[in-house]
């Protein structure tokens, strides 16, 4: 870093302890103005946004920038996660972390706009986000300097609190034993229980689904409509994808849909565990997958599943800016051209049941045959010949074994 550089430092700001500490520390250490930036990828209402701005300015930021990136998050990331039915470990829909590439992109753009040479984030050395931010920022702007004060100086919580108290600066809200991250695609919850593999978090720690089973809601039936793989309507009401996801989150969340604890591999190669609530994500992926079963061939679905696993890994690692992701997304887009139709489903506490699907591109409706009942596309002789050809490999193996 040049000693004569007087450009502002752009700080990714969440309002938590780490990023709150970074504002005054960066100002004091580098003698430069700090511009805080919150890239909203969901889960931030107007009241919370106002509090973030007030806190940032009180901590010494010269400016606070709020970027509404929810629609961009859907267009650039979520729609591909739906198209691929991406569930890491067959359970976790990447509800938090998938947005880091987009957030890094907006930070880099803000740096250009404010003529800044440096961006900063508050990640620690222990988690995935430090890698995601670094990978994305270096991919986007190789010449941009990236600072991570908390990670690089190994600051612990008590030291950061003491620093803020010494300087008479506002402290972040205290009192919760759980770390909560929220976005458009869901919520993650970390606590002492998730540091080991033995137990769940308590009922009171769940955000969207607390008491979903002790105070069960009455079952209800709903309908989702998709056009070329994109969710466009809920219960007959046309909605933008962002509004549909937000509405579906509240609807399915009270039934405990999408509640889970994911145990998997971190970007750094260790094992990690986190609780999550992703009612909209799980509902949409489940419904979308059922619609695909109706309209895609077995070969399309099989190849897409293979690519989806690799795509999920790339997103998890913060590498969705790599060109290989554009290649996979192009395949996804092609595969979705006939994924249009409706999915009817019933919600009960802890249960998402698909009642049925319908599509103008239904392969089931297109056949003249009825599975297990009648053959409309072939004759009995056709079936006998097909069975003989299909058994040929096994027949030859048996003959070869007999000759040995």
N, C-alpha and C positions, 0 to 999 in steps of 0.2 A: 504494500500500500504506500503510495506516494505521500510524503509529509506535507506537500503543498496542495493535496487534493482537498478541496473545500466543498465538494458536491455532497448532497444529503445522502444518508444511508436509508434505504428502503427496508423496513422491518415487517415481516409477516406477523400479524398481531391477532392473538386469540383472546387476550384479556386475562389469561391465567397467570400464575406466578412467574413462570419462566419468561414469557414475553413481556410481562410488566416490569420485571427486573432489567430486561435488556434495554428498555428505552433510556433510563437515566445512565446506565452503565456505559452504553455506546456513546452517549453525548459526552460524558466525563472522560472516557478513555481516548476517544479520537478527536474531540473538540469539533464535532460536526453536527449539523442538524439531523434530526431523525424524523422521517415520515412513516407513520404506521399505516399498514394496509390490511384490511380484512376482506378476503375473497369469499363471498357468501355462496357456498354450494349447497345451501339448504339448512333448515333448522334454526334460522335466525329471524325472529320477529322484529317489528319496528322498535319496540321497547328495549329489547336486548341490544339492538344496533345503536340506539341512542346512548345506552350505558357504556358501550365499548368506546364510542367517540369521546364521551366525557372523561372516562378513565385515561385514555391515551393522551389527551391534552393535559390532564392534571399531572401525568407522569413526566411531561416535558416535551411531547411530540410537537413539532411545529405545524403539522397537518395530519389529519386522519382521513384516509380514503376508504370508502366502502364500495366494493364492486359486486354487483348482482350477477353472479355467474351460473345461476341455477339452470337456465335454459341451455347455456353452453355446455354445462355438465351433462345434461341429458343428451344433447346432440352429439357430443364428442366422446362420451364414455358410456353412459347408462344404456343407451339404445343398443350398443354392441354387447353389453353384458346380458341384456334380455335376449338378443338374437342368439347368443351362444349358450343361453341357460347356464351362465357361469356360476358355479358354487364351489368354492375352494374347500377341499376335504369333503366334498359331497354334502356340505352343510352351510358354509359361510358365504354370503353373497357379496363379499368385498364391500360391505356397507360403509366403511370408513378407511381411507387410504387410497381408494381409486381416484379421488379428486386431487391428489397432490400434484400430479403433472399439470393439470389445468391451473391450479393455484400458482405453481412456479411460473407458468407461461404468463399469467397476468402480472406477477411481480416483475418479470423481465420487461414486459411492455411498459409498466409504470416507471421502471428505471430509465428506459429510453426517453419517455415523455418528460421526466423530471431531470434529465441529463445527469443521472446518478451512475457512478461506477461500481457501487457496492450494494449488495442486498444482504439481509441477515435473517436468521430464523432462531427460534428458541428450543430446538430439539435437543434432547440429551443423547448420551452415547449408548443408551440401552435399547432404543426402539428402532422400528422400521422407518419412521418418517425422515430421520436424518439422511438416510441413503436415498429415499425417494426424492427429496428436495434437491440434494446434491446432484444426483444423476440427471434429473430433469433440467435444472438450471445450467449445468455444464453442457448438456446437449443443445439447449436453446441459445446460450450466449457463452461460448468458451472463454471469452475475455472478461466476463463479469466476475468480480471478486465476491466470494460468498463467506460470510462470517457466521459462526455458531458459538457464541460466547459461553453458554451454559455447558455445552459438550466439551469445548476445547479447553476450558478452565476447570472442569470438573466441579462446578459450583453445586452445592447441595442445598436442599430446601431451606434449612435453618440459616445458612449464610445469606441467601437471597432475601429472606425476610428481615434479617438484621440490617442489611444494606438499605432496604427501603425505609425501615424504621429510623435509622440513623439520619437519613436525608429528609425525614418528615413527609414521605410520600405515601399515597393511599395504598393500602394492602388489598390484595384480591380477596374475594369472599372465602371464608374459611368454614369449617364445621363438617364437611362431608368426607367420609372415609373412602369415597369412590371417585375415580377419574372418569368423566363422561365426555365423549366426543359425539357430536350429532351432525348429520348431514342429510341431504335429500334422500339418500338410499338406505338410511338407517342410523342406528346408535350403537356405539360400543361402550362397555362398562368394565372398568378394571378396578380390582380391589385386592385385599389380602388373600381372599379365597382363590383368585385366579393366578396367584403366584405358585400354587401347587395344583395337582391334578385330582384331588380327592373330593372337593365339595363345590356346591353351587353357591351363588351369592344369595343373600336373604331376600325374601319377597319384597321388602320395603325398598330395595335398591333398584328394582326394575322401574323404568321410566314410563313406558307406554302401556305396560301390561300388568302392573301391580294389582294383585287381588283378582286377576282374571279367572282364577279357579275357585277361590274361596267365595267370591261374589259373582257367579257365572251369569253372563248375558244370555238372553234367549236366542236361540238359533235364528239365522236369517239367510235368505237366498238372494244372490246378486248375479249380475251379468257384466262381463267385460267384452269390449269390442276392439279388435285389432285391424289395422290396415297396413299391409306389407310389413308385419312384425311390430308396428308401433301401436301402443295402446292409445285409443282415441275417444273412448266413451266408457262411462261407468253407469250402469242401471239406466241406460238410454240417454244419459246426459252427455253431450259432446263437451270434452274438456281438453285443454292443452295438456301435454304429458306431465308437466311440472305440477299443475293443479290436480290432475288425476292422482298422481303419486301421493301428494300431500293429503288428499281426501281419503284415499285408500289406506294410508298409514293409520289415520284415526279410526277408520271403520274396522279394520282387521286387528289393530293393536289391542282393542278391548277384549278380544277373544284369546289373546296370548299367541296369535299366529306369528311366526318368525322369531320366536324367542329361542335362544340356544346359547351354548358355550362352545366356542371353537378352540380345539387343540391342534396346533399345526406348527409348521416350520417358519421361522422368521427369515427375513432377507439375509441376516447375518449368519444363518445356519444353526441357530439354537432352536429349542422348542419354546413355544409361547402359547399362552391361553388367555382368552378374552371372552367375556359375556357379550351378547349382542341382541338387539331387537330390530328386526327388519320386516315388519308385517307387509308393507307394500312390495318390497323386493321379492319375498317368498311367494306372495300371492300372484304377482305378475309372472314370475319365472315358472311357477307350477302351471298356471293357466296357459301360458304361451307354449310350454312344452307339450301340453295335451293337444293344442291346436295344431302344432307341427306334426304330431303323430298322425293326424287326419290328412294332411296335405303333402307331406314330404315322403320321398321314397326311403327305403331302408338304407340305401347307399348314401343318400344325402345326409341323413341323420347321423350315420356312423362316422362319416368323414368330418362333419361339423363338430361332433363331440370331441374328436381327436384334436382338432384345431382349437376348440374352446378351452381345453385343458392347458395348452401352451399359452394361449392368450391370457388366461387368468393368471398364470405365473408371471408373465411380463407386466401386467397391470399391478400385481402385488409388489413387484420389485421396483415400481416407479419407472418402467421402461416403455410406457405406452407411446412415447414420442419416437421410438425407433421405427424405421420404415417398414420393418417386418409386420408391425401391427396394422399398417395401412393395407398390406397384402391380405392379412386375415380378415380385416373388416370388409374388404372388397368381396371376399367369398361369402361372408355373412350377408352382405347386402343382396347379393345374387340369390342366396338361399331363401330370402324373405319375400320374394316377389309374389308368391302365392299364399303367404301366411296371413290371410285375411279371413275374418269371420268372427263368431261370437263364442264365448265360453261361459257357461252357467255353472255357478258354484254355491255351495252352502257352507256357512261359517257356524261352528259351534266351539265352545271353549276347548282350545287345544287341537281343533280339527278343521282342516280345509278339505272339503270333499268336492271333487269335480263331478257335477251331475251330467254334463253333456257338452258337446261342441257341435258347431255347424259352420260350414264354409261353402261358398260357390265352387271351390276348388277341391272338394272332398274326393279323395281316392276311393273311399268306402262306397260313396254313392255312385261312383263312376263304373263300378264293376257289375257285371251281369250275374256273377256268382254270389252265393250266400254261404259264408264259411260254416261248415258243419251241416249244411242243409241241402244245398243244390249246387250243381256245377253248370254255370251258364257260359263259361269261356272255353271249356274243354270237354272232351269225351272221356269215357272210361278207358278207352284204349290209349288216349294221350297220357292219362295219369299212370297207367301201367308202364308205358315206355319211359316216362320221366323218372319213375321210381327205380327202374332198372339202370338207367344211366347214372342217377345220383348215387346208387349203391356200388358203382363199379370200383371206386377206389378201395372201399372196404373189402369187396370180393377178391380183388387182386392181392391185398395184404394177407388175407386168410389163406389163399392158395400158396403164397410165398412162404408163409409160416409152416404149412403142411409139408413143404418140400425140404425144409431144413432138418 
